[in-house]
């Protein structure tokens, strides 16, 4: 048995199998070993030979040292997924593995870059979501806007707003469409993380996703058990209600919708950058539409094919996270860190690092290596940065 195989960490094998969504039987067949052998590798009951390890690294597309110990990243806080159905279980596991890798990248970057401090409001909310009323959510959404000095007008960029207040946001290709987005308030660094889906949907839908996840971070961060289906559905309803109230504050939105028609909502969409469907739902919440009229409006909305593609969907630009990209821009420009060093530190190939951070193709320009350690600081609005050597 080789020295390398003697240091084999079975937890890393479980990690990569789940992220790649590969079956144990399929991996065993590719490795030309038994299904039982793969299980024993994972449990640490048996070490693979050197040749098997090399094949394993090639098949699973990770550097060999991925398997040689080190931290197996875990997610400690509750993660707010859109779907908890059994059909999405493997997709959720895969998404959590990718998210944990993204957190490892952020941890690495934070050795050199200081992001804005977390500046999220805290409210007293019932520990039982069933006891949280729509009126309270309406008030909390408005207070959140006031906390950040937003007034009652449209929010120009939700993603940048969250990043400027200390949230970490990445866009990833999520394993299944039903996930859309998810979030966690990380216990490790006391930071809210948002993962938004990439490559699917419109900019307005993504803004609603971000506001929805913000609702979970504001209303539900103290919730530990997400397994109760009734409580889970209630929390999803509350997060959607919060998103509508946060993006479309009642008083100013009502003034814009004097005559609620689909034509008037197209004009309002250009201003508020919120989907027409979400505005119809919001008007229902505010009793600007009777239930019967809301139903008729949605029927007309569907007949026009707007459930698939609304007017202005192709014109409103997607809001992209910028802090991680800007961090790497500065780190690379100043010779602090490069692709080779990231692969060595994280035990992942650059393709995976790009995938989990949403920076597809970013590191493929040229090879870059570490020259000297520095600290880089972002100020709150991220328009100015400073670079200084660590002492």
N, C-alpha and C positions, 0 to 999 in steps of 0.2 A: 504494500500500500504506500502511495506517495505521501510526502509531507503535506502537500496541498490538500489531498483528500482527507488527511487526518484532522484538519482544521475545519472540516465541512460543517456548516450551520444549517440544520434542517428547517429552521424557521424561515430562512431566506428562500428556500425552495417552495414552501407553502405560499409565501408572499408572491413570488413570480408566477406560480401556477394560477393563483386567483386573479392576478392582474391580467394575464394573457387569456383568461377564461378557457384554459385547456383542461381536458379531463385527465385524471391520473392514468386511466387505461390507455389513452392516446399517447401520453408521454412515455409510458412504459414500453409501448410498441415501438416508438421512435428510438428509444434508448436500447432496445433489444434486451430488456430485463423484465422481470415479472412485476405485476401490479403490486404484489406484496412488498417487493424490494423498494419501490417508490415510497410506499407508506412507511417503511422502516427508515428510509433516508429522512423523511419529514420528521419522524419522531425521535431521531437521534439514536435509534437502536442499531443502526448499521451505517457505515460510511461507504460511499461509492468509490470505485477504483478511479485512478487518475484518468484512464481512458473514458470511463463513463462520465466523469465530471466535465471533460472537454466536450464530449458530445452534448451534454446537458446545456452547457453555456452556449454552444452553437445553435442548438434547437430553440432555446428560449431567448436567444439574442441578448445576452447580458455578458459583461466582462467576467472572466473567470473569478476574479476576486470578489464578485458579488456574493458568492457562496461561502466566503472564508471568514464568516463572523461579522461583527459589527452590529449596529443598532437595527433592529427590525421595527420600523416606524408603526406606531399605533395611533388610533384616534380615540382620545379619552372622553371627550364631551359628547352630548347627544348631537347627532347629525340629522338635520331636517331635510329629508327627502320628500318629493311630491308623492311618490307611490311606495307603499309598504306591502304591496301584493306579492304573493309567493312567486309569481311569474317574473318579478324583477329582482329577486333575491341575489342571484349571481351577478347581475348588473350592478347592484348596490355594493356588493363586496368588491367588485372590480373598480368601481368609482372611488371607493374609500381607499383602496391601495394607491391609485393614481394621485388622489388628494394627499395622502400621507407623503408620497414622493415630492409633491409640490411644496409641502411644508418643510421637507428636508432642504430643498433648494433655497427657500426663503431663509431658513436658519443659517445656511452657509453664507448667503448674501449679507445677512445682518451682522456677520463678523466684521464687515467693512462699511456697511451703509446704515445710516440711522434714518428710519422712516418717521413720519409724523406720529406723535403720541396718540393713543386711542382716546377719542373725545366723543363718546356716545352717552346720551342721557340715560339715567336710571329712574324708573318709576316703580311705585308700589303697585304691584298687580297681584291678583289672587293666585295662590299656588295651584288651585284647581281651575283649569281653563273654562270649565263649564260655567263658573261664576262670573266670568268676564263678559260684560255687556257690550253691545254695539256702541252705546253712548260713551262708554269709557274708552273704547278704541278710537272713536272719533276725536275725543279730547286728547288722548295720548299722541295721536298722529299730528294734531295741530301743535301740541307742545313740543314735539320733536322738531318740527319746522322752526318754531320760535327759538329753540335751543341752538340751532345752527344758523339763526339769523336769515331765514329764507323768505320771510314775508309770506304772502298768500298767492304769489304769482307762479308761473311755470318754472320748473327746475331745469336749468339748461343742460346739465349732464349729471345723471344720478351716479354713475360709476365714479367719476372724478370727485363728486361730493363725498362719497363713502371713503375713497382712498385718502382724500385730504384730511379726513377725521380718523385715520389710523387703521381702517380695514385693509386686509389683503385680498385682492381680487384677481382671479385668473379665469381665462376662458379655455375650456377643454372640449374636445369631442367626447361627449358622454356616451356610455355604452348603449343606452336605449333612449328613445325619444321621450318616454314617459317620465324620465328623471328631470329634464329641462334645466334645473338648477338645484343647488343645495347649499347649506351653510352650517357652520359650527362656531361657537365661541370657544376657542382653544384654551384649555386650562394651562397648558405648558407655558405660553407666553401672554396669557390674558388678552388675546386679540381675536376680533371677529374675522372669520375667513368666509369668503363667498366664492363659489364655483359656478360660473355661468356657462351654459351650453354654447358651443361655437358651431357655425356652419348650418344652423337651422333657425327658422323663424325670422321675424323682422326686428328692427331696432326698437319699435314701440313694445313689442312683446318682451324683449329682453329687458327694457327699462322696468316693465311691470314685474318681471322675474326678480330683478334686483330689489325693488321695493317690497316685494313679497318676502324675500329672505330677510330684509331689514325688519319686517314685521315680526318674524320669528326671533331675531336677535333682541328686539325691544320687549316683546310680550312673553316669550317662552324660554328664555335662556336658562331659567332656573328649573325647567322641567327635566326630569331624569328618565322617566319611563314613557317610551313612545309606542309601546306594544299594544296598549288598549285602543282598539279600532275606533270606538266612539270618541275618545279623547283626541286621537289623531285627526279624525275628520273635522272635529270642532276647531282644532288649532289651524288646520289648513283654511277653513272658512274665515277664521279671524285674521290670518295673515293676508288673505286676499282683500278682506275689508280694510285692513290697515293700509295696504298698497293703494287702494282707490282713494282713501281719505288723505293719504300723504301726497299723492301726485295731483289730486283734484280737490283742494280744500273747498268746503261747501259754499261759503259766501261768494268767493270770486268765481267759482265754476258756475254757480247758479246765474250770476250776472251775464255770463257768456252764452247761456243756453236759454234765452228768453222764449224761443219757439223751438221745442225739441223735435227736429226732423233729421233724417239721415243726411240731408244736404247741409244743414247747419253743423252737424257733427263732423263732417269732412273739414269744414273751416276750423272748427275747434281743435281737431287733431293736429293741424299744421301749427297751431299755437302751443298746445299743451304736450304734444308728442306722446299721447296716450291713445291706444287703439279705440276704434269706434265701438267695438264690442264691450270693452271695459267701461267706456263712458255711458253706454246704455245701462249696464249693470249699476253704475254709480248713481245714475238718475233714479233708478228703482230704489236704491238704498235711501236716497234723499227725498223720496215720495214726490219727485217731479213727474213721475209716470205712475199711473195705476198699474197693478199687476197685469190686467188685460191688455193695456196699451203697450207695456213692455214686451209682452209676448208677441203682439202683432208687429212691433218694430223689429224684434229678433227674427220673425218669420220673413219679413221683407229683406232684412239683412242677409239671411241665408239664400233667398231667391236670387239675389244679386251676385252670389258666389263669394261674398266677402269673408266667410269663415276661412277660406283658403288664402285669399289675397285681397287686402283692403286697398282703397285709394291711398296714395302717398307712401305705401310700404316700400316702394323702390326708390323713394326720394329722401327719406329720413335716414341719416347715416348711423350705423351701429356705433355704440359707445364702447371704446376699447380701453382696457386697463393700461396704465402707463408706468407705474412705479417700478415694477420688476424689469421691464425693458429699459427704462432710463437708468436703473441701477447697473445693469450689465453694460450699457453704453459707457457709463463713467468708469466702471471697473476695467473694461477692456481698453478704453482710451488711455487710461493712466497706468496700464500694464500691471494691474493688480491680480487679475485672475483670467483664465482662458479656458477653452474647451477641454484640453488635456487635463488640466488641474481639476475641473469639475467632474470629469469622468473618474478620476482617481479618488476624489473625496467622497463622491456619492455612490460609487459602484454601479453606475448606469452609463449606457452609451448616450451620446449627445441627442440622438433621435428621441429617446425617451424623455430626456430633460426638456427638450423643446416641446414635446407633446404635452407634458403635464403643466408647463407654464404658458402654453399657447403661443410660444415663439417659434413657430414652424419655419425652418430654414435659416434661423437667425445666426447660428454658429458655423454655418457651412462656408462662410466667406473665406476664412483663412485660419490656420492654427495660431493660437495665442498662448503664451505661457506667463506664469507669475514672475514679476520682477522684484517687487518689494511691497510689504504690507502698508496699507493706508486706511484711514477712516474717511468716509464720504457722508455728508449730512444733507438731507433734503429739508428745506424749510416747509412750512405748512402749505403754502400755495404751490410749491414745487416749481416755481419759475426761476428760483435761484438756488444754486448748490455751492458747496464749498468742499474742497479736498484738502486733507492734511495728513501728514504721517503720524502713525501711532507712536506714542512715547513708550 
